[in-house]
Amino acid sequence: MSTNRVITVVQSEDDVIQELCDMIQITATNAIEKDDVFKIGLSGGSLTKFLTIGLQKITTDWSKWIVFFCDERVVPVESADSTYGIYKNSLIGVVPLDEDQFVKIDPHLPAEEAAKDYIQKMAVHFPPDCLPRFHLLLLGMGPDGHTCSLFPGHRICDETSVWVAPVTNAPKPPPSRITLTFPVVNNAECCIFAITGAGKAEIVKRVLKEDEQLPAGRVKPTDGVLHWILDSEAGAHIKDI
Ligand SMILES: O=C(O)[C@H](O)[C@@H](O)[C@H](O)[C@H](O)COP(=O)(O)O
C-alpha cells in the first residue's frame, strides 16, 4: 500500500522551519473551516526549537487549537526533559495559546497510569468508539529511526489495543514516557516529519526506502498525507531512494 507521501528538501534549517510553519498554517485553516477546531499533536526534541521560532509568524485562530502530545516524558513540568514544560515556557505568552488548550499528562503518575489517564483526557476531545483522528501530527525522528516514543524493536510498536502506551525503558533518556500508538498515528489526516542535519541523512534514506524495521518507516497515514521536510544535509541521499 503506497502512502500519499510528499518529500520536500530545502536548503537550511530556517527553510525547514518556514516550510513547516506554512504547512501548519494551511492545515489549521482547513481544519478550523471544516471542523471549527484544530487538533494537533506535538513531539519533543528539535521540533520544540522549530516551533518556538516559527509559530510566532503564522496567522491562525489560536482559540480553536487543542494541543496534544505525540509522546511525552513522564517527568515534572519543571524538568528540562518535560516536552510540555519546554512549550509552556517558549509558547505561552508568546502566541495566544492558553495552558488549558494543552492536553497534558499527569507527571505524578507512573507511566502505565499516565498512559491510561492520557487516554481519558483524549476521549474528551475524540469520539470514544473510534480511533482518534488528529488533523495534524508533528514528528521527529532519532538517528535510530524512532519516532514519538516508538523505539526500534520495542514491543509497543506492535501495540494496537490502546491509543496511548507507556514506555518505562526508553533507550533515549528519560526512560519513562508515554506515546501514541501506530493505529492512532496512522489515523491522522496529516503527519509531518521535520528533520535536519547530516547526522540524520543515513537514517532518512533507510526510512524513505520503506525499511519497516524502523518505527519512522511505519508512519503511513491510511487515509491521509505524509510530509517529509528535510534540509539539504538530512536529504543528502534523497537521490538514492
Ligand atoms: O520526546 C522525544 O524525544 C521526541 O518526541 C522524539 O521522538 C524526538 O522527536 C526524536 O528523538 C528526534 O529528536 P531530535 O529532533 O532532537 O533529534
The ligand as a MOL file (V3000), in Angstrom:
LIG
                    3D

  0  0  0     0  0            999 V3000
M  V30 BEGIN CTAB
M  V30 COUNTS 17 16 0 0 0
M  V30 BEGIN ATOM
M  V30 1 O 10.3640 13.4040 23.1360 0
M  V30 2 C 11.0790 12.9680 22.2850 0
M  V30 3 O 12.2120 12.5530 22.4980 0
M  V30 4 C 10.5730 13.0110 20.8990 0
M  V30 5 O 9.2910 13.1410 20.7290 0
M  V30 6 C 11.3300 12.1370 19.9460 0
M  V30 7 O 10.5590 11.2770 19.2000 0
M  V30 8 C 12.0770 13.0960 19.0340 0
M  V30 9 O 11.1850 13.6170 18.0820 0
M  V30 10 C 13.2210 12.3900 18.3490 0
M  V30 11 O 14.0160 11.8380 19.3440 0
M  V30 12 C 14.0360 13.3280 17.4930 0
M  V30 13 O 14.6540 14.2460 18.3320 0
M  V30 14 P 15.6490 15.3150 17.6830 0
M  V30 15 O 14.8770 16.0520 16.6340 0
M  V30 16 O 16.0470 16.1970 18.8020 0
M  V30 17 O 16.7830 14.5390 17.0630 0
M  V30 END ATOM
M  V30 BEGIN BOND
M  V30 1 2 1 2
M  V30 2 1 2 3
M  V30 3 1 2 4
M  V30 4 1 4 5
M  V30 5 1 4 6
M  V30 6 1 6 7
M  V30 7 1 6 8
M  V30 8 1 8 9
M  V30 9 1 8 10
M  V30 10 1 10 11
M  V30 11 1 10 12
M  V30 12 1 12 13
M  V30 13 1 13 14
M  V30 14 2 14 15
M  V30 15 1 14 16
M  V30 16 1 14 17
M  V30 END BOND
M  V30 END CTAB
M  END
